[in-house]
Amino acid sequence: MKLSSIRWRHYGMPVLQCQGERSVKAPLDRGRAPRDISAMTENNDKILTQLPARLKEARQGQGLSLDAVAKLSGVSRSMVSQIERGESSPTIATLWNLTRALQVDFAGLLDGAPTEAQIEVLRSAAVPTINNLGSGCRIRILSPPEEAGRHEVYELLIAEAGVLESAPHTRGAREHLSVFEGAVEVTSGAGSEQLQAGDTARYAADVPHAIRATAGPVRAFLVVQDA
């Protein structure tokens, strides 16, 4: 089901702004100032030198283009490119938005310390839901926004006799449907199959296709590839 364009409205990365910041001057220890200032300067220079490469590595590691990072972070494509080339130093707010979009640790990106394994949790109440597609259908979006058009995961909740019909996706697109409750009829082009709870169907999604509840209510998981 081609839901990528809708998902972006639900998955908005927060754009944080730092306002009203002020610096607090600490008493100067005149006996140690030259050594401390020198160490701080060297450390800052090292961070600024390594930051562009780390941001670029994080983006490429996620398989994201400059345009995708710009959409996810709210930072312009040209600014992201300039930062990666070391031609512009990001503000704290810009850096924060980039690290959120790239799903990397903010502190670890700056100091190079190894980051602990992190688990991203999307609570049930926060899952984006679409109710206005098809007839008697409720669709919950389970995959992250950066997977739009590549590997999309949905939970389908279909009332008895409900139907979800779709126009062809891009060439080569496929769907994987697993039924957990109820029964459905799946059609793909001229093909048609009946699925019961526990069954899985894989089929072409670059032709007209539909999922119809024949014994409801239906609960199923749908994976869309290369949509």
N, C-alpha and C positions, 0 to 999 in steps of 0.2 A: 504494500500500500504506500503510495507516494505521499509521505507526511513530512518530508524534510523541510519544506518551506514554512510549515506551521510550527515546527519545533523551535525555530529560532526565537519566536515570540515568547515561548515558555522558558527557554534556557537563556536568560540574560546574565552574563557575568557581572558581578557588582563592580561599579566604577567608584573607587574610593578617592577622596580628595583630602589633602592635608591642609587645614586652614588654621590660622591663628597660632602657628608654631612659634616658639620663641626659644632662644638659647639661653642657658644659664652659665655664667662664667664662674668657674671654680677658682679658688685661690691658687696662685702660681707658686710652685715650689722652686725657688730660684736656683737651689743647689742641683736639681735634677732636670731642669727644663731643657737644656740642649739635647740630652740623650733621649728624653721622652718625646720631644717634638720630632726628632729625627726618626725615631722608630714609627711614630704615627704617620709621618709623611711617607715613609717607605711602604708601610702597610696599605695606605690609601692608594698609592701609585700602583701597587700590585693588584689591588682589587679592580681599579679602573682598567688596567691592562687586560685582565683575565675575563672581565664581565662580558664583553661582546662575544667572545668565543663560547662562553658558557651558555649564553642565551641562544646562540645559533645552534649549538649542540642539542639543547633541550627542545628547540623547535623541530629540528630534523629527527630527533629521537621519537617525537610524537607523530612524525609523518605529516606535519602541517606546512602549508604554504604561507608566504608572507600575508596574502590576502585573508587566509583563515585565521591567523593570529590577530590581524587587525579587527576582524569581525568579533572575535571572542573577547578581546581585551578592551576595545574602544580606542586603541592607539592607532593612529593613521599608518597605512602601509609604508609610506615614505619615512616616517619616524622610526618604525621598527627596523627598516633597512639601514638607516643611518646609524642606529645604535649598534646593530650587528657589525657594521663596518668600522666602528670606533670613531665615527665622525660626529657623534652627539652623545652627551652624557645625560642619562635619564634622571628625572626627578624621582623622589621617593614614591610619589603617587603613581607615576608612570611605571616604575619598576615593579611596584606591588601589583598593578593590573596585569602586567606581562607574566609575572610568576604565577598568578592565579589562572590565567588563560593556559599557560604551559604546564600547570599542575606540578610545579617544582617548589622545593622549600626555599623560602625567602632568605633566611639566614644562611643556609647551606650554599646558596648561590653566591653569596657575598664572601663568606670566609673559607669556602672550599671544604668545610667539615663534612664527613659522610652523613647522609640523612638516614633516619630510621625509616623502616618500612611503614607506609601509611595506608590506611584503609579508608576509602571514600564511601560514605554511606548516604543513600538517598532514602529518607524515611517515607513510609507509605503515604502519609498525608501530603508530602511535598512532590509526589510523582505527577508530572504534567499529564492532564487527561483531556481527551477530545470526545465530545458527545454528539457532534453534529455531522458526522460522516456515516453514510449508509443508513440502514433502517434498524432500529433497536440495537445499535452498537455503542459500546463504550470502549475507547482505546486508551491505554496507558502507555506512555513513552518511557521505556526503561534504559535505553542507550544514551550515552553522552552526546552533546551537540557536535563534537568534532567528528563523530562517526556518521553524520548525515550524508546520505548518498553512497556510503561504503558498506557499513554493517549496522543496520538498524534493528533494534529489538523492541517488540511491543507485546503487551498483554491484551488479548481480545476478550471482552465480555459481551456476549451476544444473546439477546432474548430469544425465546422460541419463535421461529419463523422469521427472525431477523436476517439481514443479508448485508454483506459488505462487498460492493462491486468496485472494480478498479480498471481504469484505462491502462494501456500498455506503458510500462516504464521504459527506461533506456535499453538499448540493444544489449542482450546478454544478461539482463537482470534475472535473478531467481529468488524464490521464496521457499522457506522451510516452515511448515506449520505442524505444531504438535498439539493434540487435543488432550486435555486433562479432565474435562467434565462435559457431558452431553455428546452430541453427534452432529456432524456437518457434512455437507456435500461441497466438494472443491471442484471448480471448473477452471481449466486453463486452455484457452483456444477451443479446440473441438473435443478435448479430453474431459472426463468427469470421473470422480471417485468418491465413495462414501467412506468417512472416517468415524471411528468410535473412540471412546476414551482410551488413551494409551497409544493410539496410532499417530504416525508422522508421515506427512507427504512433502515431497520436494518437487517443484514444478517451475516452468518458465513463467516469468512475470513481464516479459516484453511483448505479451499478447494480452487481449482482454481476459480478465480472470475474476473469480468471485468466490466468496465463502458464505454458504447459506446454512443456517441452523436448522437441522431436521428433527432434533430432539433437544430441547433446551431446558434450562439456560445452558449456554456454552461458555466454557473458560478454556482459552487456548493461548499458546505463545507463538508469535510469528517473528521470524528473522528474515529481513529483506537484504539481499546482497546486490551491490552495484546498481542501486536504484537511480 
